[in-house]
Amino acid sequence: MNPDVREVTVEQLDAARSTGTEVIDVRSPQEYAQGHVPGAVNVPLEELLAAPASAVPDGAHVVCQSGRRSAEAARALQQAGVAAVSVAGGTAAWIDSGREIEGGKQ
């Protein structure tokens, strides 16, 4: 857990997705193509950091592979005035929980 960035669990992410919350995957396009949370939009970390306020809507849940990059992205978004949270454990935790992914191998 990162004390200065709000984090949610994959269970909370799954519940938020059902209400239409935007999911932003900050991994590289190659990582994203290997498998991602269904419905997640790929905005690589470098692009997001270049223009955080324009890249992500308020309330977005940010995910990466393990949670490090998403915490960095969520922090940058919060500093830009965008309400965003990081998904603890990232895509790896999503997959480990048995949830389905889009793309890549199931």
Backbone as JSON, one array per atom type, in Angstrom:
{
  "sequence": "MNPDVREVTVEQLDAARSTGTEVIDVRSPQEYAQGHVPGAVNVPLEELLAAPASAVPDGAHVVCQSGRRSAEAARALQQAGVAAVSVAGGTAAWIDSGREIEGGKQ",
  "N": [[0.83, -1.19, 0.0], [0.42, 2.25, -0.71], [0.9, 5.07, 1.14], [0.18, 7.72, 0.4], [-1.48, 7.57, -1.75], [-4.68, 6.7, -2.8], [-5.86, 3.42, -2.73], [-7.51, 0.6, -4.22], [-8.98, -2.67, -3.96], [-8.9, -5.62, -6.1], [-11.41, -6.71, -5.98], [-12.98, -4.51, -5.3], [-12.49, -3.02, -7.6], [-13.73, -4.65, -9.51], [-16.41, -4.41, -8.71], [-16.76, -1.66, -9.11], [-16.44, -1.47, -11.88], [-18.83, -2.56, -12.76], [-20.55, -0.49, -12.43], [-19.88, 1.28, -14.32], [-17.46, 2.63, -14.06], [-14.49, 4.07, -15.3], [-11.65, 2.28, -16.42], [-8.24, 2.53, -16.47], [-5.43, 1.35, -18.02], [-2.1, 1.46, -17.47], [0.09, 0.23, -18.53], [2.59, -0.79, -20.99], [1.77, -0.81, -24.54], [2.33, -3.38, -25.54], [2.34, -5.03, -23.23], [-0.31, -4.64, -22.45], [-1.67, -5.8, -24.62], [-1.15, -8.45, -24.13], [-2.95, -9.23, -22.28], [-5.62, -7.94, -20.37], [-7.64, -6.16, -17.93], [-11.05, -6.56, -18.55], [-12.5, -4.18, -20.71], [-10.76, -2.17, -20.02], [-8.92, 0.79, -20.8], [-6.09, 1.52, -22.68], [-3.59, 3.62, -21.71], [-0.51, 4.41, -21.87], [1.9, 4.8, -19.22], [3.86, 6.85, -19.62], [2.62, 8.56, -21.46], [0.37, 9.34, -19.99], [1.59, 10.69, -17.85], [2.62, 12.86, -19.18], [0.43, 14.47, -19.78], [-1.62, 14.55, -17.57], [-4.2, 15.5, -16.67], [-5.74, 15.62, -18.97], [-5.93, 13.06, -19.9], [-7.45, 11.25, -18.44], [-10.62, 10.51, -17.01], [-12.41, 11.93, -14.16], [-12.6, 9.96, -11.21], [-11.57, 7.63, -12.2], [-10.19, 4.3, -12.24], [-6.99, 3.15, -11.91], [-4.75, 0.88, -13.35], [-1.97, -1.4, -13.45], [0.67, -3.72, -13.94], [1.52, -4.7, -11.39], [0.96, -2.77, -9.49], [2.74, -0.69, -8.89], [3.32, 1.19, -11.01], [0.71, 2.1, -11.45], [0.15, 3.36, -9.03], [1.96, 5.48, -9.16], [0.88, 6.81, -11.38], [-1.72, 7.42, -10.41], [-1.05, 9.14, -8.33], [0.06, 11.31, -9.8], [-2.19, 12.06, -11.24], [-3.92, 12.84, -9.16], [-2.49, 15.05, -8.2], [-2.87, 16.69, -10.35], [-5.45, 17.35, -10.05], [-7.36, 15.44, -10.62], [-9.61, 13.02, -9.61], [-8.59, 9.91, -8.81], [-7.88, 6.42, -8.44], [-5.59, 3.84, -7.45], [-5.14, 0.45, -8.4], [-4.55, -2.01, -6.18], [-2.07, -4.45, -6.37], [-2.56, -4.84, -9.05], [-2.91, -5.98, -12.5], [-1.92, -8.53, -12.26], [-2.91, -9.4, -9.75], [-5.59, -9.33, -10.38], [-5.79, -11.39, -12.29], [-4.82, -13.53, -10.72], [-6.93, -13.74, -8.97], [-8.74, -15.15, -10.36], [-10.34, -13.92, -12.17], [-11.6, -13.03, -15.42], [-9.74, -12.08, -18.38], [-9.21, -9.78, -21.1], [-7.94, -10.25, -24.39], [-4.66, -11.67, -25.04], [-3.64, -14.72, -23.39], [-5.93, -16.81, -21.74]],
  "CA": [[0.0, 0.0, 0.0], [1.13, 3.51, -0.78], [0.11, 5.89, 2.05], [-0.31, 8.98, -0.15], [-2.33, 7.3, -2.91], [-5.8, 5.82, -2.47], [-5.86, 2.16, -3.47], [-8.66, -0.28, -4.1], [-8.68, -4.07, -4.25], [-9.49, -6.09, -7.36], [-12.83, -6.9, -5.72], [-13.58, -3.18, -5.42], [-12.42, -2.67, -9.02], [-14.77, -5.41, -10.21], [-17.69, -3.79, -8.38], [-16.79, -0.34, -9.76], [-16.63, -1.69, -13.32], [-20.24, -2.84, -13.01], [-21.28, 0.79, -12.39], [-19.4, 2.1, -15.42], [-16.21, 3.33, -13.77], [-13.45, 3.91, -16.32], [-10.43, 1.61, -15.99], [-7.11, 2.94, -17.3], [-4.27, 0.46, -17.9], [-0.94, 2.3, -17.78], [1.22, -0.57, -19.02], [2.93, -0.58, -22.4], [0.83, -1.47, -25.46], [2.66, -4.81, -25.65], [1.83, -5.68, -22.03], [-1.77, -4.55, -22.53], [-2.12, -6.78, -25.61], [-0.99, -9.8, -23.58], [-4.11, -9.51, -21.43], [-5.96, -6.81, -19.52], [-8.97, -6.14, -17.32], [-12.04, -6.27, -19.59], [-12.97, -2.82, -20.83], [-9.72, -1.19, -19.68], [-8.37, 1.59, -21.89], [-4.63, 1.61, -22.55], [-2.92, 4.92, -21.76], [0.79, 4.12, -21.26], [2.29, 5.71, -18.15], [4.58, 8.01, -20.12], [1.62, 9.46, -22.05], [-0.45, 9.87, -18.92], [2.37, 11.65, -17.08], [2.83, 14.05, -20.01], [-0.78, 15.3, -19.74], [-2.52, 13.77, -16.72], [-5.58, 15.98, -16.55], [-6.49, 15.42, -20.21], [-5.92, 11.66, -20.29], [-8.25, 10.37, -17.59], [-11.78, 11.15, -16.38], [-12.53, 11.85, -12.71], [-13.11, 8.72, -10.67], [-10.99, 6.47, -12.88], [-9.38, 3.32, -11.53], [-5.77, 2.98, -12.69], [-4.18, -0.44, -13.12], [-0.77, -1.76, -14.21], [0.91, -5.14, -13.72], [1.6, -5.07, -9.98], [0.51, -1.68, -8.64], [3.72, 0.37, -8.76], [3.08, 2.24, -12.02], [-0.62, 2.69, -11.26], [0.26, 4.28, -7.9], [2.62, 6.67, -9.7], [-0.1, 7.49, -12.24], [-2.78, 7.96, -9.56], [-0.48, 10.3, -7.63], [0.16, 12.4, -10.77], [-3.56, 12.49, -11.53], [-4.42, 13.57, -7.99], [-1.81, 16.34, -8.17], [-3.45, 17.48, -11.44], [-6.84, 17.64, -9.71], [-8.25, 14.38, -11.09], [-9.85, 11.98, -8.62], [-8.25, 8.6, -9.37], [-7.36, 5.46, -7.47], [-4.72, 2.79, -7.96], [-5.6, -0.9, -8.07], [-3.51, -2.74, -5.47], [-1.76, -5.76, -6.94], [-2.64, -4.71, -10.5], [-3.46, -7.02, -13.37], [-1.51, -9.83, -11.71], [-3.87, -9.75, -8.71], [-6.85, -9.58, -11.09], [-5.68, -12.74, -12.87], [-4.69, -14.48, -9.61], [-8.23, -13.9, -8.32], [-9.57, -15.99, -11.21], [-11.19, -13.11, -13.06], [-11.25, -13.13, -16.85], [-9.04, -10.98, -19.03], [-9.39, -9.62, -22.54], [-6.66, -10.35, -25.09], [-3.71, -12.61, -24.47], [-4.09, -16.09, -23.08], [-6.76, -16.91, -20.52]],
  "C": [[0.87, 1.25, 0.0], [0.33, 4.52, 0.05], [-0.44, 7.18, 1.45], [-1.16, 8.8, -1.4], [-3.44, 6.35, -2.48], [-5.74, 4.58, -3.36], [-7.15, 1.4, -3.22], [-8.21, -1.7, -4.42], [-9.27, -4.46, -5.61], [-10.99, -6.35, -7.17], [-13.57, -5.58, -5.84], [-13.57, -2.71, -6.87], [-13.54, -3.37, -9.77], [-16.15, -4.79, -9.95], [-17.83, -2.43, -9.08], [-17.02, -0.45, -11.26], [-18.1, -1.88, -13.64], [-21.09, -1.57, -12.98], [-20.76, 1.76, -13.45], [-18.14, 2.9, -15.15], [-15.18, 3.03, -14.85], [-12.21, 3.25, -15.69], [-9.34, 1.98, -16.99], [-5.94, 2.02, -17.0], [-3.05, 1.23, -18.37], [0.29, 1.5, -18.23], [1.51, -0.23, -20.48], [1.88, -1.25, -23.29], [1.08, -2.97, -25.59], [2.15, -5.57, -24.44], [0.3, -5.74, -22.06], [-2.32, -5.63, -23.47], [-2.02, -8.21, -25.09], [-2.13, -10.19, -22.66], [-4.35, -8.37, -20.46], [-7.36, -6.97, -18.93], [-9.97, -5.79, -18.42], [-12.53, -4.82, -19.54], [-11.93, -1.76, -20.5], [-9.21, -0.5, -20.94], [-6.88, 1.74, -21.65], [-4.16, 3.04, -22.76], [-1.57, 4.69, -21.08], [1.21, 5.21, -20.27], [2.96, 6.97, -18.66], [3.62, 9.03, -20.73], [0.77, 10.12, -20.97], [0.32, 10.94, -18.15], [2.61, 12.94, -17.86], [1.63, 14.99, -19.96], [-1.84, 14.63, -18.88], [-3.97, 14.23, -16.71], [-6.41, 15.71, -17.81], [-6.66, 13.94, -20.56], [-6.96, 10.8, -19.58], [-9.44, 11.13, -16.99], [-11.75, 11.0, -14.85], [-13.11, 10.5, -12.3], [-12.53, 7.46, -11.29], [-10.21, 5.59, -11.91], [-8.19, 3.0, -12.43], [-5.11, 1.66, -12.32], [-2.91, -0.6, -13.96], [-0.55, -3.26, -14.0], [0.85, -5.51, -12.24], [1.14, -3.99, -9.02], [1.48, -0.52, -8.51], [3.45, 1.52, -9.73], [1.72, 2.89, -11.84], [-0.62, 3.64, -10.07], [0.92, 5.58, -8.34], [1.64, 7.49, -10.54], [-1.2, 8.13, -11.39], [-2.29, 9.19, -8.8], [-0.42, 11.51, -8.57], [-1.23, 12.95, -11.1], [-4.13, 13.31, -10.38], [-3.79, 14.95, -7.91], [-2.33, 17.27, -9.27], [-4.93, 17.79, -11.2], [-7.84, 16.61, -10.19], [-8.39, 13.33, -9.98], [-9.59, 10.63, -9.29], [-7.71, 7.72, -8.26], [-6.52, 4.41, -8.19], [-5.28, 1.43, -7.54], [-4.44, -1.67, -7.45], [-3.31, -4.12, -6.1], [-1.89, -5.82, -8.45], [-3.29, -5.87, -11.23], [-3.09, -8.41, -12.86], [-2.5, -10.29, -10.64], [-5.24, -10.07, -9.32], [-6.86, -11.01, -11.62], [-5.62, -13.79, -11.76], [-6.02, -14.72, -8.91], [-9.18, -14.76, -9.15], [-10.47, -15.23, -12.15], [-10.68, -13.2, -14.49], [-10.51, -11.89, -17.31], [-9.44, -10.93, -20.49], [-8.02, -9.69, -23.17], [-5.79, -11.4, -24.43], [-4.3, -13.98, -24.25], [-4.83, -16.1, -21.75], [-6.13, -17.89, -19.55]]
}
